[in-house]
Protein backbone atom coordinates (compact mmCIF):
# COMPACT_ATOMS: atom_id res chain seq x y z
CA UNK A 1 0.00 0.00 0.00
CA UNK A 2 1.33 3.39 -1.03
CA UNK A 3 -0.25 6.69 -0.05
CA UNK A 4 0.82 10.16 -1.06
CA UNK A 5 -0.72 12.66 1.31
CA UNK A 6 -4.26 11.32 1.62
CA UNK A 7 -4.34 9.72 -1.85
CA UNK A 8 -3.79 5.95 -2.16
CA UNK A 9 -2.00 5.10 -5.42
CA UNK A 10 -1.74 1.89 -7.40
CA UNK A 11 1.02 -0.46 -6.29
CA UNK A 12 3.99 -0.16 -8.65
CA UNK A 13 5.37 -3.01 -10.76
CA UNK A 14 8.70 -2.33 -9.07
CA UNK A 15 9.59 -0.33 -5.96
CA UNK A 16 13.16 0.40 -4.92
CA UNK A 17 14.65 2.35 -2.00
CA UNK A 18 18.06 4.00 -2.29
CA UNK A 19 19.88 5.00 0.90
CA UNK A 20 22.50 7.72 0.80
CA UNK A 21 24.47 10.08 3.02
CA UNK A 22 24.37 13.85 2.65
CA UNK A 23 27.85 15.17 3.42
CA UNK A 24 30.04 18.24 2.91
CA UNK A 25 33.15 16.31 1.90
CA UNK A 26 36.22 18.15 0.64
CA UNK A 27 39.93 17.56 0.19
CA UNK A 28 42.50 19.47 2.14
CA UNK A 29 45.68 20.78 0.50
CA UNK A 30 47.47 17.54 1.46
CA UNK A 31 44.75 15.54 -0.40
CA UNK A 32 43.30 14.13 2.85
CA UNK A 33 39.50 13.88 2.70
CA UNK A 34 37.51 15.57 5.47
CA UNK A 35 33.85 16.27 6.01
CA UNK A 36 30.78 15.89 8.14
CA UNK A 37 27.76 13.63 7.88
CA UNK A 38 24.85 16.05 7.59
CA UNK A 39 21.98 13.58 7.16
CA UNK A 40 20.99 10.10 6.04
CA UNK A 41 18.30 10.24 3.34
CA UNK A 42 16.15 7.90 1.26
CA UNK A 43 15.09 8.04 -2.38
CA UNK A 44 12.08 5.99 -3.49
CA UNK A 45 11.83 4.69 -7.06
CA UNK A 46 8.45 3.75 -8.54
CA UNK A 47 8.13 1.88 -11.85
CA UNK A 48 4.90 0.94 -13.62
CA UNK A 49 5.39 -1.38 -16.59
CA UNK A 50 1.83 -0.54 -17.72
CA UNK A 51 -0.70 1.76 -16.07
CA UNK A 52 -4.12 3.07 -17.05
CA UNK A 53 -4.71 6.75 -17.71
CA UNK A 54 -6.96 7.07 -14.65
CA UNK A 55 -4.35 5.44 -12.36
CA UNK A 56 -1.65 7.74 -13.78
CA UNK A 57 -3.92 10.77 -13.27
CA UNK A 58 -4.37 9.79 -9.62
CA UNK A 59 -0.58 9.68 -9.14
CA UNK A 60 -0.05 12.99 -10.96
CA UNK A 61 -2.80 14.59 -8.88
CA UNK A 62 -0.82 13.68 -5.78
CA UNK A 63 2.76 14.46 -6.86
CA UNK A 64 2.70 16.91 -9.75
CA UNK A 65 -0.56 18.87 -9.79
CA UNK A 66 -0.47 20.41 -6.28
CA UNK A 67 1.28 23.70 -5.75
CA UNK A 68 3.11 22.15 -2.79
CA UNK A 69 6.74 21.12 -3.16
CA UNK A 70 6.77 18.67 -0.25
CA UNK A 71 4.28 15.98 0.74
CA UNK A 72 4.09 12.80 2.80
CA UNK A 73 4.74 9.34 1.35
CA UNK A 74 3.36 6.46 3.42
CA UNK A 75 4.47 2.92 2.60
CA UNK A 76 4.98 -0.44 4.26
CA UNK A 77 8.57 -1.48 5.03
CA UNK A 78 9.11 -5.01 6.38
CA UNK A 79 5.58 -5.06 7.77
CA UNK A 80 5.84 -1.62 9.42
CA UNK A 81 4.05 1.47 8.10
CA UNK A 82 6.50 4.32 7.53
CA UNK A 83 6.04 7.93 6.45
CA UNK A 84 8.62 10.25 4.92
CA UNK A 85 8.33 13.85 3.76
CA UNK A 86 9.39 13.89 0.09
CA UNK A 87 9.49 15.88 -3.13
CA UNK A 88 9.25 14.56 -6.70
CA UNK A 89 11.93 14.27 -9.38
CA UNK A 90 11.12 13.92 -13.09
CA UNK A 91 8.16 11.83 -14.29
CA UNK A 92 8.81 10.29 -17.74
CA UNK A 93 5.86 8.50 -19.35
CA UNK A 94 5.32 6.69 -22.65
CA UNK A 95 1.92 6.43 -24.33
CA UNK A 96 1.24 3.05 -25.92
CA UNK A 97 -1.63 1.65 -27.98
CA UNK A 98 -2.57 -1.78 -26.63
CA UNK A 99 -2.95 -4.25 -29.50
CA UNK A 100 -5.40 -3.72 -32.34
CA UNK A 101 -8.02 -2.12 -30.11
CA UNK A 102 -8.34 1.60 -29.56
CA UNK A 103 -7.25 1.26 -25.92
CA UNK A 104 -4.32 3.44 -24.97
CA UNK A 105 -2.23 2.83 -21.87
CA UNK A 106 0.87 4.35 -20.35
CA UNK A 107 3.95 2.17 -20.13
CA UNK A 108 7.41 2.48 -18.62
CA UNK A 109 6.18 5.15 -16.19
CA UNK A 110 8.87 5.93 -13.65
CA UNK A 111 9.34 8.55 -11.00
CA UNK A 112 11.27 9.01 -7.82
CA UNK A 113 10.39 10.66 -4.54
CA UNK A 114 13.30 12.14 -2.64
CA UNK A 115 13.44 12.52 1.14
CA UNK A 116 13.40 16.12 2.27
Secondary structure, 3 states (H helix, E strand, C coil): CEEECCEEECCCCEEEEEEEEEECCEECCCCCEECCEEEEEEEEEEEEEEECHHHHHHHHHHHCCCCCCCEEEEEEECCEEEEEEEEECCCCCEEEECCCCCCEEEEEEEEEEEEC
